[in-house]
Amino acid sequence: MDRPYDRIAVCIDRDQMAHQVIAEGLRLAGGDASALQLVHVVPPPHTAVAGPFAYIAPVTEMWSEAEAWLEDRAREHPGSTAVLLDGSPARALCAWAGTHRIDLIVAAAHRGRVERAMLGGFAAHIAYHAPCSVLLVHAPADRDANAASHASAGANEIA
């Protein structure tokens, strides 16, 4: 089957968008899960400080949990490849994609303004720094809100 993308990196996180991002990757692969690289990045651990005490989650525990979750997603899509990375998510993804001949990165774009300001823009970073094309999948609520705002803007222009 001739398809425009032979190696698709589908970036998923443990949230409600994972299913939609995988579905879009599968659609672009013509239903062939063997074209999908299911990518999840384990970010550096955060330090929790309480008074004079500090706690850092054990990296091995974070890695094990993420690995088990990602393998479950890969089993749901036989033929796909699970890829677990660590580090700064956007940077780790772009570096990995540059060395693995990825044709397309599919990722979710669903953070609000406050989250983007505090956590940084994963989607914005990969859009500008990825070594290949990037497709950002919006949550259905985001698409519905955007469609409604465009429709009302269009109605205001007509009036």
Buried (B, 14 or more C-beta within 10 A) or exposed (E): EEEEBBBBBBBBBEEEBBEBBBBBBBEBBEEBBEBBBBBBBBBEBEEEEEEEEEEEEEEEEBEEEBBEBBEEBBEEBEEBBBBBBBBBBBBBBBBBBEEBEBBBBBBBBBBEEEEEEEEBBBBBBBBEBBBBBBBBBBBEEBEEEEEEEEEEEEEEEEE
